[in-house]
Amino acid sequence: MSTNLSKQEANIGDIVYQWQIREYEPQERNRRWYLIMGMVAAFLVVFAVWTANYLFILVVVLFSIIMMLHGAQSPLEINFVITKLGIVVGNRFYKYSELQNFWIIYNPPEVKNLYFGFDKFFKHRLLVPLHNYDPRPIREHLSQYVDEDLEQEEEPFSDRIARLFRLY
């Protein structure tokens, strides 16, 4: 199970790699983007009224509000650390035994990401931007402790859609 790091810091092992990542990558959203998304939201609301799906109206309105609030704030800078015993994301330490696998999608300049899959059903995947780091030594180190998913050759569809529509 992952642990919260305190000021005493749990034994996380020797640091091998460390860099800063953002909580999410901010997207440039101009007035045109907000206009188009507003029209899409309005269409969905009209469709929901037409089909008498009032719960869907609530979902669309809440999603719109969340997107506007999300766009108004800056992402947090957090530490990402690869150690000999696991990885640290912000103040959370994950042992290698908690990770199911990892994979690297490296198609510069658009996509340079490291992904981790978790052992548990409820945990999704963790995306870590590689920035300008060379993925080869990172892959070499991680493959000593965690299986690499060699079948993953492209970034996940949900990440591509989110990047295309500038959702996060």
VMD Tcl script that draws the C-alpha trace (Angstrom):
set ca {
  {0.00 0.00 0.00}
  {1.31 3.49 -0.75}
  {2.46 5.59 2.17}
  {2.41 9.30 2.84}
  {5.86 10.74 3.41}
  {6.28 12.77 6.56}
  {9.02 15.18 7.57}
  {10.96 12.20 8.89}
  {10.65 10.66 5.39}
  {10.15 6.94 5.12}
  {13.01 4.85 3.83}
  {12.52 5.31 0.11}
  {15.96 4.07 -0.92}
  {18.70 5.81 -2.84}
  {17.50 8.38 -5.39}
  {18.31 7.38 -8.96}
  {16.33 10.02 -10.92}
  {14.44 13.07 -9.78}
  {12.60 15.90 -11.53}
  {9.68 18.28 -11.17}
  {6.40 17.58 -12.93}
  {3.17 19.50 -13.06}
  {-0.02 18.13 -11.64}
  {-1.36 18.38 -15.19}
  {-0.19 20.10 -18.36}
  {-2.01 23.40 -18.79}
  {-3.60 23.96 -22.18}
  {-3.90 27.18 -24.10}
  {-7.60 27.91 -24.29}
  {-8.55 30.99 -26.20}
  {-11.95 32.61 -26.59}
  {-12.68 30.43 -29.62}
  {-12.17 27.24 -27.58}
  {-14.60 28.44 -24.90}
  {-17.12 29.45 -27.58}
  {-16.97 26.05 -29.30}
  {-17.18 24.13 -26.01}
  {-20.07 26.37 -24.92}
  {-21.92 25.53 -28.13}
  {-21.25 21.80 -27.60}
  {-22.53 22.07 -24.01}
  {-25.62 23.98 -25.18}
  {-26.30 21.32 -27.84}
  {-25.97 18.57 -25.21}
  {-28.36 20.40 -22.87}
  {-30.91 20.83 -25.68}
  {-30.54 17.16 -26.56}
  {-31.00 16.19 -22.90}
  {-34.16 18.32 -22.65}
  {-35.48 16.79 -25.88}
  {-34.91 13.27 -24.52}
  {-36.13 14.27 -21.02}
  {-32.79 13.20 -19.51}
  {-32.54 15.75 -16.72}
  {-29.70 13.99 -14.95}
  {-27.59 14.43 -18.08}
  {-28.30 18.17 -17.97}
  {-26.90 18.23 -14.46}
  {-23.79 16.32 -15.58}
  {-23.18 18.69 -18.53}
  {-23.62 21.81 -16.37}
  {-21.35 20.45 -13.63}
  {-18.71 19.40 -16.16}
  {-18.81 22.88 -17.72}
  {-18.37 24.56 -14.35}
  {-15.50 22.25 -13.43}
  {-13.73 22.94 -16.73}
  {-14.05 26.71 -16.23}
  {-12.72 26.49 -12.67}
  {-9.96 24.15 -13.75}
  {-8.85 26.57 -16.45}
  {-8.67 29.43 -13.98}
  {-6.05 27.82 -11.73}
  {-2.41 26.89 -12.25}
  {-1.18 23.32 -11.85}
  {0.90 22.45 -8.80}
  {4.58 21.59 -9.22}
  {5.33 18.24 -7.60}
  {8.45 16.12 -7.20}
  {8.79 12.85 -9.05}
  {11.54 10.53 -7.81}
  {12.69 7.12 -8.96}
  {14.55 5.28 -6.23}
  {15.97 1.81 -5.73}
  {12.87 0.79 -3.75}
  {10.05 2.48 -5.67}
  {8.76 5.79 -6.99}
  {7.69 8.96 -5.20}
  {5.00 11.23 -6.62}
  {4.59 14.36 -4.51}
  {4.32 13.00 -1.00}
  {3.24 9.46 -1.98}
  {5.69 6.56 -2.07}
  {4.83 3.51 -4.17}
  {6.90 0.36 -3.75}
  {7.78 -1.47 -6.94}
  {5.62 -4.35 -5.72}
  {2.56 -2.06 -5.99}
  {3.25 -1.36 -9.66}
  {1.97 -3.83 -12.21}
  {4.03 -2.53 -15.13}
  {5.44 0.51 -16.86}
  {5.77 1.69 -20.44}
  {7.31 4.63 -22.24}
  {5.71 6.44 -25.14}
  {8.37 8.57 -26.79}
  {7.30 10.39 -29.96}
  {8.92 13.82 -29.67}
  {8.05 16.65 -29.72}
  {4.40 15.90 -28.88}
  {4.59 12.89 -26.59}
  {7.40 12.05 -24.15}
  {5.68 10.16 -21.33}
  {6.38 7.48 -18.78}
  {3.35 5.47 -17.64}
  {2.89 3.20 -14.63}
  {0.11 0.65 -14.28}
  {-0.99 -0.28 -10.77}
  {-1.64 -3.69 -9.31}
  {-5.03 -2.81 -7.88}
  {-8.28 -2.73 -9.85}
  {-9.31 0.77 -8.75}
  {-6.02 2.46 -9.58}
  {-5.75 3.62 -13.13}
  {-2.45 4.56 -14.67}
  {0.03 7.23 -13.68}
  {1.37 9.52 -16.40}
  {4.75 11.17 -15.81}
  {6.11 13.58 -18.45}
  {9.74 12.80 -19.28}
  {10.45 16.38 -20.41}
  {13.96 16.28 -21.90}
  {15.19 13.16 -20.11}
  {16.60 10.30 -22.16}
  {14.15 7.41 -21.68}
  {16.73 4.65 -22.25}
  {18.51 4.74 -18.85}
  {15.16 5.20 -17.08}
  {13.79 2.13 -18.91}
  {16.92 0.20 -18.05}
  {16.61 1.01 -14.34}
  {12.86 0.39 -14.05}
  {12.99 -2.91 -15.95}
  {15.12 -4.34 -13.11}
  {12.13 -4.03 -10.75}
  {8.92 -3.79 -12.80}
  {7.73 -5.51 -15.98}
  {7.72 -3.33 -19.08}
  {4.54 -3.48 -21.16}
  {6.01 -3.74 -24.65}
  {2.57 -3.92 -26.28}
  {1.91 -0.25 -25.50}
  {3.26 1.58 -28.54}
  {1.00 4.63 -28.61}
  {-0.31 6.96 -25.97}
  {-3.69 5.89 -24.60}
  {-6.73 6.99 -26.59}
  {-8.13 8.96 -23.66}
  {-4.89 10.97 -23.41}
  {-4.94 11.72 -27.14}
  {-8.57 12.89 -26.97}
  {-7.86 15.02 -23.90}
  {-4.87 16.63 -25.65}
  {-6.83 17.14 -28.88}
  {-9.74 18.86 -27.11}
  {-7.45 20.58 -24.57}
  {-9.30 19.10 -21.63}
  {-6.38 18.99 -19.21}
}
mol new
graphics top color blue
foreach p $ca { graphics top sphere $p radius 0.5 }
foreach p [lrange $ca 0 end-1] q [lrange $ca 1 end] { graphics top cylinder $p $q radius 0.2 }
display resetview
